[in-house]
Amino acid sequence: MRLILITSLATLSAAVITPGADKLVDDALDGCDALLVKQLRAERDAAYKARDDAVAAKDAAEATAQRLATDEAAKAAQEARSDCEAASVAALEKATAASTSALAACEASSAAELEKATAASAAALTACEASSAAELEKATAASAAALKQATDASAAATKDASAQHAAALKEATDRIEALAREKASLVDEHDRALAAKDEYYVAAHSGALAAKDEQHRAAVESVEELLNSKHEAVRASLERRLKDDTEALAKRHAEELARDAEEDAVELQEAVTAAIKSQNEKHAQVIEAELKRQESDFLVWHGDELRRRRPHNRLKKLVGSIRKGNAAKDQKTLSFRRTEEGAEPDVQVSQESPPSEPKKKGLFRRISKKSKE
């Protein structure tokens, strides 16, 4: 808005002020409100700094939330994994111990019964050897029955031990499957907890950002209102100063124009005078050169003319003297040339002479007079 205001005022000044004064108006506009522009720039920088701080806090909160969520998820997953592995190992150890104990008991019972049967058969064999053949057969039958019984008992014990081992193994397998299901349920629960926590952090972060944005919007609106109010005051002040400066500059420009016009008139008069003087000098030099040339030519011509017209001039002088009444003494100069045979009749001279034509004064006569002077 500041740039728009300055541009419009500069345009107005360029349109109103006479040419050559717009630079002074621009300088006055640039220096009139330096303090106000500095304050407005400081407020604008503070608003931009608050916005940058809000953005930095937003980024830091997002990074912290992501780091905490990642750390908690990894910690919970590690704990659940450790618990599941410990439970699986304990169940496997229990099942192995149970199956081992059952197998050992079965083997111990079978060995005891086998030893008992062997001892009984040995005793019977000894008795048979000591007794007669009938007793030997009886003892052999009894030994065979005892051996069969021991074999059956050992088979039954082995079967029972196998059944117990299978039951213990099935129980351990079921326990492992239950632990796996529990682990899956724990993982699902952990994922749901992470999702809920993410939603909570996102909602909290969104609320914080909305609050920050609202604060920033309120700060920007307050700054804009302050700028608008100050712009109005600055506009009024600038318009008033522009009007005063325009009037002063117009008056000063008119004075400068009048002074320049007077100086131009004086310079023009001096230039015209100098040009006329120079031209007159040139014309005078040309005329003097022409006059000298014509005077030289006329003197040559006049000398030739005088030599050529010398007798004619004497006659003209005589005619003039006759017209003036001085013919008596002037005729004596010509009497020696006359003879009696060729004498002319006397000339009747009257006192009144006819009006003579005005003498023509030509260029050469004026030049000759000037040269004589």
C-alpha positions in Angstrom: 0.0 0.0 0.0 2.9 2.3 0.8 4.4 1.7 -2.7 1.0 2.3 -4.3 0.6 5.6 -2.3 4.0 6.8 -3.3 3.5 5.9 -6.9 0.1 7.7 -7.1 1.5 10.8 -5.4 4.5 10.8 -7.7 2.2 10.5 -10.7 0.0 13.3 -9.4 3.1 15.5 -8.9 4.3 14.6 -12.4 0.9 15.6 -13.8 0.5 18.8 -11.7 4.0 20.2 -11.3 5.6 21.9 -14.2 8.4 20.0 -16.0 11.7 20.1 -14.2 10.2 20.1 -10.6 9.2 16.5 -10.2 12.7 15.5 -8.9 12.4 18.0 -6.0 9.0 16.7 -5.2 10.3 13.1 -5.1 13.2 14.2 -2.8 10.7 15.9 -0.5 8.4 12.8 -0.4 11.4 10.5 0.3 12.5 12.5 3.2 9.2 13.7 4.8 8.2 10.5 6.7 11.4 8.5 7.3 10.6 8.0 11.0 7.1 6.7 10.2 8.4 4.3 7.5 11.0 3.0 9.9 8.4 2.3 12.6 6.1 0.6 10.1 9.0 -1.5 8.8 9.9 -2.5 12.4 6.3 -3.6 13.0 6.2 -5.5 9.8 9.5 -7.3 10.6 8.1 -8.1 14.1 5.0 -9.7 12.5 7.1 -11.6 10.0 9.4 -12.8 12.9 6.3 -14.0 14.9 5.1 -15.9 11.9 8.5 -17.5 11.4 8.6 -18.4 15.1 5.2 -20.0 14.8 6.3 -22.0 11.8 9.5 -23.0 13.6 7.5 -24.1 16.7 5.1 -26.0 14.5 8.0 -27.9 12.8 9.7 -28.5 16.2 6.4 -29.9 17.6 5.9 -32.1 14.6 9.5 -33.4 14.9 9.1 -34.0 18.6 5.8 -35.7 18.3 7.1 -38.0 15.5 10.3 -38.7 17.5 8.3 -39.5 20.7 5.8 -41.6 18.8 8.6 -43.5 17.1 10.5 -44.0 20.4 7.4 -45.2 22.3 6.4 -47.5 19.5 9.9 -49.0 19.2 10.1 -49.4 23.0 6.6 -51.0 23.3 7.3 -53.3 20.3 10.7 -54.3 21.9 9.0 -54.9 25.2 6.2 -57.0 23.6 8.8 -58.9 21.5 10.9 -59.5 24.6 7.9 -60.7 26.6 6.7 -63.0 23.8 10.2 -64.4 23.3 10.7 -65.0 27.1 7.3 -66.6 27.3 8.0 -68.8 24.3 11.4 -69.8 25.7 9.9 -70.6 29.1 7.1 -72.6 27.6 9.5 -74.5 25.4 11.8 -75.1 28.3 8.9 -76.4 30.4 7.7 -78.7 27.7 11.2 -80.0 27.1 11.7 -80.6 30.8 8.4 -82.3 31.1 9.0 -84.5 28.1 12.5 -85.3 29.3 11.3 -86.2 32.8 8.6 -88.4 31.3 11.0 -90.1 29.0 13.5 -90.6 31.8 10.8 -92.0 34.1 9.6 -94.3 31.4 13.2 -95.5 30.7 13.8 -95.9 34.5 10.7 -97.9 35.0 11.4 -100.1 31.9 14.9 -100.7 33.1 13.8 -101.6 36.6 11.2 -104.0 35.4 13.7 -105.4 32.9 16.2 -105.9 35.7 13.5 -107.5 37.8 12.5 -109.8 35.1 16.1 -110.6 34.3 16.8 -111.3 38.0 13.6 -113.4 38.2 14.6 -115.3 35.1 18.1 -115.8 36.3 16.7 -117.0 39.6 14.3 -119.3 37.9 17.1 -120.5 35.6 19.2 -121.3 38.6 16.3 -123.0 40.3 15.7 -124.9 37.1 19.3 -125.9 36.9 19.1 -127.1 40.5 15.8 -128.8 40.0 14.7 -131.3 37.6 13.8 -131.0 34.0 10.2 -130.5 34.9 11.0 -127.7 37.1 13.3 -126.4 34.3 10.4 -126.4 31.9 8.2 -124.8 34.5 10.8 -122.2 35.3 11.3 -121.6 31.5 7.6 -121.1 31.1 7.5 -118.8 34.1 10.6 -117.0 32.8 9.0 -116.6 29.4 5.8 -115.4 31.0 7.7 -113.0 33.2 9.7 -111.8 30.2 6.5 -111.3 28.2 5.0 -109.6 31.1 8.1 -107.4 31.4 8.0 -106.7 27.7 4.4 -105.8 27.8 4.9 -103.6 30.9 7.9 -101.9 29.1 5.8 -101.4 26.0 2.9 -100.1 28.0 5.3 -97.8 29.9 6.9 -96.6 26.6 3.4 -96.0 25.2 2.4 -94.1 28.3 5.6 -92.1 28.1 5.1 -91.4 24.4 1.5 -90.3 25.1 2.7 -88.1 27.9 5.4 -86.7 25.7 2.9 -86.1 22.9 0.5 -84.5 25.4 3.3 -82.3 26.8 4.4 -81.4 23.2 0.9 -80.5 22.2 0.5 -78.5 25.4 3.7 -76.6 24.6 2.6 -76.1 21.0 -0.8 -74.8 22.2 1.0 -72.6 24.6 3.3 -71.3 21.9 0.3 -70.7 19.6 -1.5 -68.9 22.5 1.6 -66.8 23.0 1.7 -66.0 19.3 -2.0 -65.0 19.3 -1.3 -63.0 22.4 1.7 -61.4 20.7 -0.5 -60.6 17.6 -3.1 -59.1 19.9 -0.5 -57.1 21.7 0.9 -55.9 18.4 -2.6 -54.9 17.3 -3.3 -53.2 20.6 0.1 -51.4 20.3 -0.7 -50.3 16.7 -4.1 -49.1 17.9 -2.4 -47.3 20.8 0.1 -45.7 18.3 -2.8 -44.7 16.0 -4.7 -43.2 18.9 -1.6 -41.4 20.1 -0.9 -40.2 16.6 -4.4 -38.9 16.3 -4.1 -37.3 19.7 -0.8 -35.6 18.8 -2.2 -34.6 15.4 -5.3 -33.1 17.0 -3.2 -31.4 19.6 -0.8 -30.1 17.0 -3.6 -29.0 14.8 -5.2 -27.2 17.7 -1.9 -25.5 18.6 -1.4 -24.5 14.9 -4.9 -23.2 14.7 -4.3 -21.1 17.9 -1.0 -19.9 16.5 -2.6 -19.0 13.1 -5.5 -17.2 14.9 -3.0 -15.2 17.0 -0.9 -14.5 13.9 -4.1 -13.5 12.0 -5.1 -11.2 14.8 -1.6 -9.7 14.9 -1.6 -9.2 11.2 -5.1 -7.6 11.3 -4.1 -5.3 14.1 -0.9 -4.3 12.2 -3.0 -3.8 9.0 -5.4 -1.6 10.9 -2.6 0.4 12.3 -0.9 0.7 8.9 -4.2 1.8 7.3 -4.8 4.5 10.0 -1.2 5.7 9.7 -1.5 5.6 5.9 -4.5 7.9 6.1 -2.6 10.3 8.3 0.5 10.1 6.1 -1.7 10.6 3.0 -3.3 13.7 4.4 0.1 15.1 5.5 1.7 14.2 2.1 -1.2 15.8 0.2 -0.9 19.0 2.3 2.9 19.1 1.9 2.5 18.3 -1.8 0.1 21.2 -2.3 2.4 23.6 -0.4 5.4 22.3 -2.3 3.6 22.5 -5.6 2.6 26.1 -5.0 6.2 27.0 -3.9 7.7 25.2 -6.8 5.3 26.7 -9.3 6.1 30.2 -7.9 9.8 29.5 -8.0 9.5 28.0 -11.5 7.7 31.1 -12.7 10.4 33.3 -11.2 13.1 31.2 -12.8 11.2 31.3 -16.2 11.0 35.1 -16.0 14.7 35.4 -15.0 15.6 33.0 -17.8 13.5 34.9 -20.3 15.2 38.2 -19.3 18.6 36.6 -19.5 17.7 35.0 -22.9 16.5 38.3 -24.2 19.7 40.1 -23.1 21.8 37.3 -24.5 19.8 37.3 -27.8 20.2 41.1 -28.0 23.9 40.8 -27.5 24.1 38.0 -30.0 22.1 40.0 -32.5 24.2 43.1 -31.9 27.4 41.1 -32.3 26.1 39.3 -35.4 25.0 42.7 -36.9 28.3 44.2 -36.0 30.2 41.2 -37.5 28.0 41.3 -40.6 28.5 45.1 -40.9 32.2 44.6 -40.6 32.2 41.9 -43.2 30.0 44.0 -45.5 32.3 47.0 -44.9 35.3 45.0 -45.8 33.6 43.7 -48.9 32.5 47.1 -49.9 35.9 48.6 -49.2 37.5 46.0 -51.3 35.0 46.5 -54.1 35.4 50.3 -53.8 39.2 50.0 -53.9 38.9 47.8 -57.0 36.4 50.1 -58.7 38.4 53.2 -57.7 41.5 51.6 -59.2 39.6 50.7 -62.3 38.0 54.2 -62.5 41.4 55.9 -62.0 42.8 53.9 -64.9 39.7 54.6 -67.0 39.6 58.3 -65.9 43.3 58.8 -66.9 42.6 57.2 -70.2 39.5 59.3 -70.7 41.3 62.5 -69.8 44.0 61.8 -72.3 41.4 60.9 -74.9 39.0 63.8 -74.3 41.5 66.5 -73.5 40.7 68.5 -76.8 37.0 67.9 -76.4 37.2 69.2 -72.8 38.8 72.4 -74.1 35.9 72.9 -76.5 33.4 72.1 -73.7 35.1 74.7 -71.5 34.9 77.3 -74.3 31.2 76.5 -74.8 30.6 76.9 -71.1 32.5 80.2 -71.0 30.5 81.4 -74.0 27.2 80.5 -72.2 28.5 82.3 -69.1 29.5 85.5 -71.2 33.2 85.0 -71.0 33.6 84.1 -74.7 35.7 87.2 -75.6 38.8 86.2 -73.7 38.2 82.5 -74.2 37.9 82.9 -78.0 41.5 84.2 -78.1 42.7 80.9 -77.2 41.2 79.4 -80.3 41.9 82.2 -82.8 45.3 80.9 -83.7 43.7 77.8 -85.0 41.3 79.6 -87.3 42.0 80.9 -90.8 40.2 83.4 -92.7 38.8 80.9 -95.1 37.4 78.6 -92.5 36.3 81.3 -90.0 33.0 80.8 -88.5 30.4 83.5 -88.1 30.3 85.4 -84.9 28.2 83.8 -82.3 25.4 85.8 -80.7 25.7 85.4 -77.0 22.7 86.3 -74.9 22.8 86.7 -71.2 19.9 84.3 -70.7 21.1 80.8 -71.1 18.6 78.0 -71.8 17.8 75.8 -68.9 20.4 73.1 -68.7 19.5 69.5 -68.0 20.4 68.4 -64.5 23.7 66.7 -64.3 23.6 63.0 -63.8 25.7 61.9 -61.0 26.7 58.3 -61.5 28.5 55.8 -59.4 31.9 56.7 -60.7 31.4 60.4 -59.9 30.5 59.7 -56.3 33.4 57.3 -56.0 35.8 59.9 -57.5 34.5 62.6 -55.0 35.0 60.2 -52.1 38.5 59.4 -53.3 39.3 63.1 -53.6 38.0 63.8 -50.2 
